[in-house]
Amino acid sequence: MSAARTAGRFALATWAAGALASAPSATAHVVGGTPEVRTVADPAGELSRRDASGRRWVAWRVPGKSFDTVGCFRNWTRNRPVDCGCSLAEEQRSWGSSNDFPAESGELEIYARVESGKVTSLLLASESCPVALDGERLTVLEGVDPNRGVALLETVARTPHGGGLGEDLSQKALAAIAHHSTRAVPAATAAIARISRDANDPDQRSHALFWLSQTDDTSAAKMIREAIARDPDGEVREQGVFALSQLDDATDQLLAVLRESPDQRVKRQALFWLGQSDDPKALAAIEDVLLR
């Protein structure tokens, strides 16, 4: 896979120690209806509850990794989003995060659509972003253990692409895990790291490496570099290099790969992403390689 294709592929995606003593309360910011409220520790148990309509949504609150606004950005002015509202009746393909809004509390709400005992869609929204029911049934879950919520999302992230749910759902689940505060919910990083190591699908391992780079875990770079050295698939190793390029210390991480990796394919990718940087250290490293 070319570096340009790598960048394009992940550009769309680019949209606290110990477990919590008590889970945050979930009071979903919904409009257009009144949700059912239940106290549940494990959201996975909700998958077996039947609903006469054939489908419903469940939502729970988690500690987020930042104070940026997360939601569905559909209206823009001068390349800036002007609202973040979502609808449960629509498939949301424009959700992401933005710092163009007032700082949030740091808590996020995860919405999961359940059909026939399976999660078939996911949505993530900040408290300030209204979520319209638009005729959909919603159960708000209070008292959810965020570690159990991560376990459910990991199961969804591992959904085979051929299972009728597709790659998009797997990526949304990874994104939802990556938006957790890993200081508050260390299980989040562990879940993504497991997928990057042992998922059978190379695409899932690739996506997991990217989403590791989007967490607030300081050990993410180490895990990504270990994957670059370990993974048998060349494209996954290339995606790992791209993931390193997304880190705050990208130049140092890419230079380390350039020095240490015996893989010429990986070295070429490191050079490419160093070339996209305006860091003087990166330019000096490229010049040194060319002179040699």
Secondary structure in CASP SS format (residue, H / E / C, confidence):
PFRMAT SS
TARGET T0000
AUTHOR 0000-0000-0000
METHOD secondary structure of the structure
MODEL  1
M C 1.00
S C 1.00
A H 1.00
A H 1.00
R H 1.00
T H 1.00
A H 1.00
G H 1.00
R H 1.00
F H 1.00
A H 1.00
L C 1.00
A C 1.00
T C 1.00
W C 1.00
A C 1.00
A C 1.00
G C 1.00
A C 1.00
L C 1.00
A C 1.00
S C 1.00
A C 1.00
P C 1.00
S C 1.00
A C 1.00
T C 1.00
A C 1.00
H C 1.00
V E 1.00
V E 1.00
G C 1.00
G C 1.00
T C 1.00
P C 1.00
E E 1.00
V E 1.00
R E 1.00
T E 1.00
V C 1.00
A C 1.00
D C 1.00
P H 1.00
A H 1.00
G H 1.00
E H 1.00
L H 1.00
S H 1.00
R C 1.00
R C 1.00
D C 1.00
A C 1.00
S C 1.00
G C 1.00
R E 1.00
R E 1.00
W E 1.00
V E 1.00
A E 1.00
W E 1.00
R E 1.00
V E 1.00
P E 1.00
G E 1.00
K C 1.00
S C 1.00
F C 1.00
D C 1.00
T E 1.00
V E 1.00
G E 1.00
C E 1.00
F C 1.00
R C 1.00
N C 1.00
W E 1.00
T E 1.00
R C 1.00
N C 1.00
R E 1.00
P E 1.00
V C 1.00
D C 1.00
C C 1.00
G C 1.00
C E 1.00
S E 1.00
L C 1.00
A C 1.00
E C 1.00
E C 1.00
Q C 1.00
R C 1.00
S C 1.00
W E 1.00
G E 1.00
S E 1.00
S E 1.00
N C 1.00
D C 1.00
F C 1.00
P C 1.00
A C 1.00
E C 1.00
S C 1.00
G C 1.00
E E 1.00
L E 1.00
E E 1.00
I E 1.00
Y E 1.00
A E 1.00
R E 1.00
V E 1.00
E E 1.00
S C 1.00
G C 1.00
K E 1.00
V E 1.00
T E 1.00
S E 1.00
L E 1.00
L E 1.00
L E 1.00
A E 1.00
S E 1.00
E C 1.00
S C 1.00
C C 1.00
P C 1.00
V E 1.00
A E 1.00
L C 1.00
D C 1.00
G C 1.00
E C 1.00
R C 1.00
L E 1.00
T E 1.00
V E 1.00
L E 1.00
E E 1.00
G C 1.00
V C 1.00
D C 1.00
P H 1.00
N H 1.00
R H 1.00
G H 1.00
V H 1.00
A H 1.00
L H 1.00
L H 1.00
E H 1.00
T H 1.00
V H 1.00
A H 1.00
R C 1.00
T C 1.00
P C 1.00
H H 1.00
G H 1.00
G H 1.00
G C 1.00
L C 1.00
G H 1.00
E H 1.00
D H 1.00
L H 1.00
S H 1.00
Q H 1.00
K H 1.00
A H 1.00
L H 1.00
A H 1.00
A H 1.00
I H 1.00
A H 1.00
H C 1.00
H E 1.00
S C 1.00
T C 1.00
R C 1.00
A C 1.00
V C 1.00
P C 1.00
A H 1.00
A H 1.00
T H 1.00
A H 1.00
A H 1.00
I H 1.00
A H 1.00
R H 1.00
I H 1.00
S H 1.00
R H 1.00
D H 1.00
A C 1.00
N C 1.00
D C 1.00
P H 1.00
D H 1.00
Q H 1.00
R H 1.00
S H 1.00
H H 1.00
A H 1.00
L H 1.00
F H 1.00
W H 1.00
L H 1.00
S H 1.00
Q C 1.00
T C 1.00
D C 1.00
D C 1.00
T C 1.00
S C 1.00
A H 1.00
A H 1.00
K H 1.00
M H 1.00
I H 1.00
R H 1.00
E H 1.00
A H 1.00
I H 1.00
A H 1.00
R H 1.00
D C 1.00
P C 1.00
D C 1.00
G H 1.00
E H 1.00
V H 1.00
R H 1.00
E H 1.00
Q H 1.00
G H 1.00
V H 1.00
F H 1.00
A H 1.00
L H 1.00
S H 1.00
Q C 1.00
L C 1.00
D C 1.00
D C 1.00
A H 1.00
T H 1.00
D H 1.00
Q H 1.00
L H 1.00
L H 1.00
A H 1.00
V H 1.00
L H 1.00
R H 1.00
E H 1.00
S C 1.00
P C 1.00
D C 1.00
Q H 1.00
R H 1.00
V H 1.00
K H 1.00
R H 1.00
Q H 1.00
A H 1.00
L H 1.00
F H 1.00
W H 1.00
L H 1.00
G H 1.00
Q C 1.00
S C 1.00
D C 1.00
D C 1.00
P H 1.00
K H 1.00
A H 1.00
L H 1.00
A H 1.00
A H 1.00
I H 1.00
E H 1.00
D H 1.00
V H 1.00
L H 1.00
L H 1.00
R C 1.00
END
